[in-house]
């Protein structure tokens, strides 16, 4: 049997975990992953691991999920947004109008966060305030979800989708929305004003009650809606690299007893489901939030694997073995081939 490890699950399935030659390193950490200049693991605190050898470079007492962009790491701390450099130095700190309820969303120039009745936009490099919105007579509601394209934020508050920029509210649509994502890019402008209203094909996607996904263009016009063939509700939603690529939705169905659930990854575009994926030998179980990298979609599952799927047709291209349920996946696309990181019982790095 060599170095193979054999484990069983509660459904009675036997799994073989091979000592994969593709495994570069394994670190005794677990949590939510974010990949940038380092591999960042968030779980009660923030740990920055060297991407090459898993050594701890630095740590911070920041418990919220980070976002790595623009060679910086952005985190939230109660009422502050904080930007760290790759070596752990604090680049800037910006105070907000109240307690932050969302993770930071970052575009090339701007960092967005939201809370109860407000949204703030900050310069990504120096933390200067680009604009803030606190509603008209407090009518925005509590911000539950947030995404962005260039200098425009899109939020879910009280079930409605609202688009905001430095000129205020641009449009509002929908009802019963619970999850939100975006893809593409609008026209940009260094001033943060003229580029607010331009559009170059950006799309906003909302998951609503009833397992339905709705696509809007940058100006709030509904483009299409689709209901995945499997599942009862949308639990994760990730936009493709361009609006033409559509959106990838993780849908969930719970058994009649409420004790088990099954999840699928569905690729949606132009109002149709192009393909759907569920691990072949996993009767029940969960999928983590997928990651899109070029022509490949990566998703982790509770069968201890990370699956690399063709973005075109959902064909399995590769799989990576870990020691437990995969809760988070991160991808580094800077090398010749994608480098895959998975948070399971440990953090794994695969070549």
N, C-alpha and C positions, 0 to 999 in steps of 0.2 A: 504493500500500500504506500510505501515511500513516505513523502512528507505531506500527503494529502490529509485534510482534516474532515471528518464526517460529523454532521450535526443533524438533528431532527427538529421539526417544529410541531406545534400543537395540532395541525391538521394531519400529522403522520407522514409527512414527506421527508425523505432523506436527501441532504445536500452534501455535495463535495466541494470543499474550498481548497483550491490548489495553491501551492506556493508559487505564485506567478512570477515569471522572469520580468514582467513589465512593472512590478512593484519596485519603485525607487526608494521610498522610505515610508515609515509608519511612526507616528508620534502619539504618545499616550495622552491625547486630548480629545475632547468632543464638544460639539456645539454647532452654531451656524457659521458657515464658511463665507469668506469674501476674499477674492484673489486680486491682488494688485502688485505693487513692488515686493510685497511679502504675501504670505498666506495668513490671513487673519481669522482667528477662531473666537467667537463671541458666546460666552456661557457664564453668566454671573460676573465675569471680568473679560477683558480684551487681551488676547495674546497674539503677538506678531511673530510668526515662525519664518525662518529663512527658507525660501522656496527650494533651495538646492539641497539642504541637508537637515531640515526640520529643527535646527537649533533655535531656541528662544532669543529673539533680538531685543524685544522690549514688551512691557505689559502696562496696562492702565486699568483703573477702576471705572470702566464704562460698560454698562450692562446692556445697552440697547444695540440693535443690529447696525453694523457700520455699512458704509458704501465707499468703495475704492474707485476713484476716477481722477484724471488729470495729475497722476503721480502723487496724489494725496489720499488720505483716509479721512472720511467725514463721519462723525458720530454725534449723537445728541445726549445732553446731560441736563435733565429736568427742563429748564427754560433756556438752555444755551445750545448752539451748534458749535462744534469744535472740529478743527481741521488739523491733522497730524501729518508730518512728513514721514518718509519711509523709515527714518532712523528714530522715530518716536518723539521728536520735538514738536511742540505745539506751534503751528503756523499762525493760527488766529482763532479767536473765540467771539461769537456774536450772541448778544442777548436778545431773546424774543419777547413777544407781548404776553406770553403766558406759558403754561406747561405744554410741552410738545407731545402730540399724540401719534405722530407718524415717524417712520424712519426717514432719514434724509434722502431726497431724490435729486440726482445730480445730472446736469447737462454739461456741455463744454464750457459754459461761462457762468452758470448759475446753480446755486443750491437752494432747494425748496423744502420747507417743513410746514406743518399745519397743526392746529389745536382746536380748542373750543371757540368757533366763530371767527377764526383768523387763519391767514396764510402769509408766510414771509418768504421773500426771495433775496438771497445774498450773493455777492460776488464770489465766485468759486476760488479765486486766488488770494483775496485779501479780506474777505468777510464783510465788506461794506454793504450796507443795505441798498438793494436795487429797487425794491418796492415792497409794500405791505398792504394787505387788504383785511379789514376787520368787519366787513359787511355793511349793509345799509340798515341802520337801526337793529343790528345784531341778527339779521335774517339768514346768515349763511348756515348756521347750525354747527354741530360738532363734526369736524373733519375726520372721517373714518378711513379713507383711502386717498392716496395722492400719487399722481404721475405727472410727467412734464415733457414738453417738446420746446427746445430753445428757451425763450423767456416767458412761456405761457404755462401755467399750472392747470391741471384738471383734477378736480376733487370729487369724491363721493361724500355728501353730507345729507343726513336724513333721507337717504335713498335716492337723491337726485345727483346728477352729474353737472358740475358747474365749471366753466372755463374762465380763468382769471389771468390778467396781466397788469402791467403798470397803469393801464387806463381803466381798470376795474373789471367788473363782470362783463364777459363777452357773450356768453350764451349759457343756457341751462336746459337740460333735457332729461327725459326718462323718469322712471320711478322704480323703487324696489331694487336698486343697484346695490351690490355688496362687494364687488371687486373690480379693479380697474388697471389697465395697462395701456401702453402706447408704442408705436413704432414709426420710423421715418423721421424726418426733420423739417421744421418750418424754416422760412427765411430768417437769417440772423443779422443782427446789427449791433455793433459795439456799444451803442448808446443805450440799448435796451428799450428803445421806443419804436423806431421805425420798423424794426423787425418783428414787433409783437403781432401785427395783423397780417403779415405775409405768410404764405403757405407754399410748400413744395411737395405736397403729397403725403403729409403726416396723417396718421390715423389713430383714433382712440377707441379702445375696446372695453366694454362693460359686461360683467357677468351679472345677471339678474335672477330673481326668484323663478323657479320653474325650469332650471337647467338651460337657460337661454343666454346666448352671447349676441350683443349688438355692436356693430361697427359704425362709428361716426367719422366724418372727415374733420379737418382742423377747425372748420367753421361751424361744426355742430350739425351738419346735415347727415341724416341717417343713410348709410350706404347699403347695409344688409343686416340681416339677423339670421341666426342659425341655432338649432337645438341639437346637440350631440346625441347620437343614437343610444348611448349608454349613460347610466347614471341619473341621479335625481337633482344634483346641485353642482355648481362650479366651485372648486376649492382653490385652484391656482389658475392664473392667466398670465401668459407671457407672449408679448408681441414678437413677430418675426423681425428680421433686420430691416426690411422695407415693408410698406403696406401690401405690396404684391405677394409677399410671403404669407400674409394672413396672421393668424394667432394660434397659439397652442394652449389648450385648456385641459386641466386635470378635473375630471368629473367623478363624483362620489355617489355610490348607492349603499344604503345601510340595510341589513337584513331585517325581516319582520320582527325578530326578537330584539333588535337593537344592539346585539352583542358583536356583530362582525360587519365589516364594510369591504367593498371592493372599489378600486379606482382604475380609471382608464385615462390615457393621454390621447386627446383628439386634436387633429390638425384641421383648422377651419379657415376657409377663404371664400369670398364671393357668395356667402350664404349656404355653402355646402361643406359637409365633412369629407375631407380628402382621404384621410386614413385614421385609424385608431389603433392603439397599442395597449396590451396588458400582458404582463409576464406569463408565459405559457403554463407554467406549473405552479401558479399562485392562485388558488381558488378564492381566497380572501386576502386582504392586505392593502397597503397604502403606497402611494408614489409621492416623492417630494416635489418641490417646485422645479420644473425643467429649466435648462440653460440652453440657449441657442447660440451656436458658434459656426458661422458660415453655412455650409450645407448639412450640418449635423445638429441634431437635438440630443442632449444628454439628460437622462432622468434616473434618479435613484429609487430603489424599491425596498419593500420590507423583506424581500427574499435575499437580502444581503448583496445585491448586485447594483452596479451602475451600467445602464444600457446606452450605447451610442447608436442612434437611429438616423436613417436618411431623412432629411427634412422634406424630400420630394415625395416619398411613398411610404415612409415608416419602416422600411426594411432594417432589420438588425445588422449593424455593421461590426459591432464589437461589444464585448461585455467585460466588466472588471469585477473581481471578487473581493468582498470585504468580510468582516467577522460578525456583522450584526446588521440590523435594519439601517439603511442609508437615509439619513435625515436631511442632508444638504450636499450639494454638488457645486464645485467651482472649476472654471476652465481658464487656462492661460493659453492664448492663441499667438503669442509672440514668437514662438519657435517654429521650426520647420513643420512639426506636427503638434496637434493639441496636447497639452499636458493636463491630465485629469486629476482633480482632488476630490476626495469624498470624506464626509464626516459620518462615522458609524460608531462602533465601539472605540475606535481611534480615528485619527486623521490619516488618510492614505494618500500617497502621491504615486500616480502611474505615468510612465513614459508613453 
